[in-house]
Amino acid sequence: MTRSTVLLCFCVIFAACTTVKINGDDTSTIEHETGAEVAKDLTTRVCQRAGQQGSEIISTVNKDPDLPAGTGKQITTFRCVAAKQP
């Protein structure tokens, strides 16, 4: 419950830049600008605010599938982990 509350607060604060969705299967989804480094940075910050050490990125896809891979807005599915990921 606390993790969800922290993620929701983070989502409200950064609503103009990103959108974080908490899924029912212990994963979360974040919508962001293009870039693997952007995704890793955002997911790590979300998880740290939720009291975890880091994040594990499961997948990243384009929001608009008609665009070339790695362009436009992207959606990253991730989960928070207790130990930092390399």
Contacts in CASP RR format, 6 or more apart in sequence:
PFRMAT RR
TARGET T0000
AUTHOR 0000-0000-0000
METHOD contacts of the structure
MODEL  1
MTRSTVLLCFCVIFAACTTVKINGDDTSTIEHETGAEVAKDLTTRVCQRA
GQQGSEIISTVNKDPDLPAGTGKQITTFRCVAAKQP
2 50 0 8 1.000
3 50 0 8 1.000
3 51 0 8 1.000
3 52 0 8 1.000
3 80 0 8 1.000
4 22 0 8 1.000
6 49 0 8 1.000
6 50 0 8 1.000
6 51 0 8 1.000
7 20 0 8 1.000
7 22 0 8 1.000
7 28 0 8 1.000
7 46 0 8 1.000
7 49 0 8 1.000
7 50 0 8 1.000
8 22 0 8 1.000
9 49 0 8 1.000
10 20 0 8 1.000
10 45 0 8 1.000
10 46 0 8 1.000
10 49 0 8 1.000
10 50 0 8 1.000
11 18 0 8 1.000
11 19 0 8 1.000
11 20 0 8 1.000
14 20 0 8 1.000
17 32 0 8 1.000
18 30 0 8 1.000
18 31 0 8 1.000
18 32 0 8 1.000
18 42 0 8 1.000
19 30 0 8 1.000
19 31 0 8 1.000
20 28 0 8 1.000
20 29 0 8 1.000
20 30 0 8 1.000
20 46 0 8 1.000
21 28 0 8 1.000
21 29 0 8 1.000
21 30 0 8 1.000
22 28 0 8 1.000
23 29 0 8 1.000
23 77 0 8 1.000
26 79 0 8 1.000
27 58 0 8 1.000
27 77 0 8 1.000
27 78 0 8 1.000
27 79 0 8 1.000
28 43 0 8 1.000
28 46 0 8 1.000
28 77 0 8 1.000
28 78 0 8 1.000
28 79 0 8 1.000
28 80 0 8 1.000
29 75 0 8 1.000
29 76 0 8 1.000
29 77 0 8 1.000
29 78 0 8 1.000
30 39 0 8 1.000
30 42 0 8 1.000
30 43 0 8 1.000
30 46 0 8 1.000
30 75 0 8 1.000
30 76 0 8 1.000
30 78 0 8 1.000
31 63 0 8 1.000
31 73 0 8 1.000
31 74 0 8 1.000
31 75 0 8 1.000
32 38 0 8 1.000
32 39 0 8 1.000
32 42 0 8 1.000
32 73 0 8 1.000
32 74 0 8 1.000
32 75 0 8 1.000
32 76 0 8 1.000
33 72 0 8 1.000
33 73 0 8 1.000
33 74 0 8 1.000
34 70 0 8 1.000
34 71 0 8 1.000
34 72 0 8 1.000
34 73 0 8 1.000
34 74 0 8 1.000
35 70 0 8 1.000
35 74 0 8 1.000
36 60 0 8 1.000
39 57 0 8 1.000
39 60 0 8 1.000
39 74 0 8 1.000
39 76 0 8 1.000
39 78 0 8 1.000
40 55 0 8 1.000
40 57 0 8 1.000
42 76 0 8 1.000
43 54 0 8 1.000
43 55 0 8 1.000
43 57 0 8 1.000
43 76 0 8 1.000
43 78 0 8 1.000
44 54 0 8 1.000
44 55 0 8 1.000
46 55 0 8 1.000
46 80 0 8 1.000
47 53 0 8 1.000
47 54 0 8 1.000
47 55 0 8 1.000
47 78 0 8 1.000
47 80 0 8 1.000
47 81 0 8 1.000
48 54 0 8 1.000
50 80 0 8 1.000
51 80 0 8 1.000
52 80 0 8 1.000
52 81 0 8 1.000
52 82 0 8 1.000
53 81 0 8 1.000
53 82 0 8 1.000
53 83 0 8 1.000
53 84 0 8 1.000
54 80 0 8 1.000
54 81 0 8 1.000
54 83 0 8 1.000
54 84 0 8 1.000
54 85 0 8 1.000
55 78 0 8 1.000
55 79 0 8 1.000
55 80 0 8 1.000
55 81 0 8 1.000
55 85 0 8 1.000
56 78 0 8 1.000
56 79 0 8 1.000
56 80 0 8 1.000
56 81 0 8 1.000
56 85 0 8 1.000
57 76 0 8 1.000
57 77 0 8 1.000
57 78 0 8 1.000
58 77 0 8 1.000
58 78 0 8 1.000
58 79 0 8 1.000
59 76 0 8 1.000
59 77 0 8 1.000
60 74 0 8 1.000
60 75 0 8 1.000
60 76 0 8 1.000
60 77 0 8 1.000
61 74 0 8 1.000
61 75 0 8 1.000
62 69 0 8 1.000
62 70 0 8 1.000
62 71 0 8 1.000
62 72 0 8 1.000
62 73 0 8 1.000
62 74 0 8 1.000
62 75 0 8 1.000
63 72 0 8 1.000
63 73 0 8 1.000
63 74 0 8 1.000
63 75 0 8 1.000
64 72 0 8 1.000
64 73 0 8 1.000
END
